[in-house]
């Protein structure tokens, strides 16, 4: 017995090994069974996997179908049956538009802007006044304000304006009104462009809205002030003059600003508030063709887009809530000679007019306008549904809704992880690994695509997609999708090699839920109204998961399962593509004028990767439910590789002079004469040349074959004087660090600039006050640099507190209308160091943007050499430097 027991107790090593292997296999089988989805009877589901030849076409058809719906919605400017009883006449508005743009470029101080346009607008207003209804009273006032203010925009600068023009029209009940809503447009334009979309069309719309309202027999409760401002392109000067100086400004309780960042299409509500939900609700209730997005608002207000509108002035200097609208389509020709009336569809004018008329009428009869501060409580979440209607609700309500969605999702995942059939702790570990795989795929995808973008930039083929946008999708989009699929394919094969495919498919659907839920929580914590976007993804992902659970557990990854999945995610994907259209409508044109320092391919590639991440998150589980993705990977890799080869061979030229759809390269040509004076007033340096700035990253690489004399040997150097010794028009131009200075004979304007020191006073508070006087053209830029040991403590400009910008230089923008007196200002300096050779350097750049002084023979000759796909903005200028 003892020997038998010993035999049973002591086994050979091979027996123990065999027993251990069997035990390990049993544990693996148990783990595998935990991961096998089961049907209603508890039996394992048949291992049905998707075929690649079926899964890929289904996904492509789904995305293409959604794209077609979005495209149809955005092309449909006026939906049948959506018109209100509006009496707005787009044909009449187009007549106004044609007349204003027929005047030509309208710059502050030019007769075109200050006389011809002003006279035309006043004539039309007088005709409208003569035909107005007896229930209204219409008053007209021409304002010529002078003032100064500071802005922290573009690094900070001061602005000074003198005798610029505003035309204000007040429509009110016969008995008068104590409150008013303001409608604002600007009739001036930038140099060398007729400015049809920016912003003549808005002024034409306002004229016809004024006409329609004045003829109406319906009485208004409040006044409507129509401001046609004549100096917006000069950094928002005219709106500042009105809101800080005009007596009617005290009546204004809300405003609507009409702007443009593109030519025609739909006008987007891209900014509202601050913190006035009632104003958004007014737009929601009244606008018959709504197009609005709180996401666009938060992107714009983040500063990503280096631009401002009159909205900023009314908000900051008037403390007035408002709505900012802008045309965003076809920004390629914004601020160019191609911005002509024929490119703006009559339907586009009609929809803008209907919206403005109805919203103004609604506000002018609203009880809330009398005291809007009572309704100022937080922000608003708002977004339109394909232009049919707008969903809007207070941000605090949205926060509660978002927290509910996040909590329900967390509870669902927590309950699922706690169930024994999913493996408990093992399932939680798999979820963490899955999240890691998703993040790894995103990181590696971003790195790889950015490497491609940097390579394209370094080889000199940036902006190859500028005219052919599909190139960017084939190059960067295909590469991004390839990398994401490849990472998950490798994870499936090597990291999850022993796991059931159906289990992995379910696991990664849960991973997408967690990722979206985590993003939702981050957006909530940041206080972003755009959290609604994340909430939509989380909610519909959860509903889709619940909707496909029965089909998946009973039959596996069938075609029906895929179709239910796609149907469940229809809403978030459709809304996402709708938003992405706006992104790709706005950013590519902006990247064509973003300066020489920002590689546009890197920016666009990053945007495309971000969009790919969003769109792929809820489809990643299909990689694990598909037998193989080899053919898909091969096709996508080939597409991206072939596109890269074509790009680097120069097959896609960035620019186009196609008359139907031009996409020009923008450059500045400034024939500059520079004069540098020493402390005694003697001229120590004088030169002249054509200063060339390219608006985009490609510089002059595409120009030199046509104009060989412009080459790298004439690249300008930054001198140790204010703003590098060049006549910058705006601080924003310092996005353009690479520029060229082609020697040329002097260009001598008929009315040169005169700069002189009027007085030097020692102030009681131990500072020195210098008073200067300048006479010159209507546009001048003033730059100042205090020497080491000297502090520029105060001045008579801006808000009185100097703020240094680039290289500690101070920038002041000046403009004037007609018959302005010499510009006088003073600065105060505190000297903290002895034995100084001068205490401050002051330079003034004078810009001759119109009239006989605008061009020189050399400028005209150079323009004639340029190909048609270049849009040059040209003028003569001078730069004079003085030391005091």
Buried (B, 14 or more C-beta within 10 A) or exposed (E): EEEEEEEEEEEEEEEEEEEEEEEEEEEEEEBBEBBBBEBEEEEBBEEBBBEBEEBBEBBEEBBEBBBEBBEEBBEBBBBEEBBBEBBBBBEBBBBBBBBBBEBBBBBBBBBBBBEBBBEBBBEBBEEBBEEBBEBBBBEBEEBBBBBBBBBEBBBBBBBBBBBBBBBBBBBBBEEEBEBBBBBBBBBBBBBBBBBBBBBBBBBBBBBBBBBBBBEBEEEBBBBBBBBBBBBBBBBBBBBBBBBBEBEBBEBBBBBBBBBBBBBBBBBBBBBBBBBBBBBBBBBBEBBBBBBBBBBBBBBBEEEEBEBBBBBBBBBBBBEBBBBBBBBBBBBBBBBBBBBBBEBBBBBBBBBBBBBBBBBBBBBBEBEBBEEBEEBBEBBBBBBBBBBEEBEBBBBEEBBEBBBEBBEBBBEBBEEBBEEEBBBEEEBBEBBEBBBEBBEEBBEBBBEBBBEBBBBBBEEEBBBBBBBBEEBBBBBBBBBBBBBBBBBBBEBBEEBBEEBBBBBBBBBBBBBBBBBBBBBBBEBBEEEBBBBBBBBBBBBBBBEBBEBBEEBBBBBBBBEEBBBBBBEBBBBBBBBBBBBBBBBBBBBBBBBBBBBBEEBBBBBBBBBBBBBBBBBBBBBBBBBBBBEEBEEBBEEBBEBBBEBBEBBBEEEBBBBBBEEEEBBBBBBBBBBBBBBBBBEEEEEEEEBBBBBBBBBBBBBBEBBEEEBEEBEEEBBBEEBEBBBBBBBBBBBBBBBBEBBBBBEBEBBEBEEBBEBEEEEEEEEEEEBBBBBBBBBBBBBBBBBBBBBEEBBBBBBBBBEEEBBBBBEEBBBBBBBBBBEBEBBEBBBBBBBEEEEEEEBBBBBBBBBBBBBEBBBBEBBEEBEEEBBEBBBBBBBBBBBBBBBB
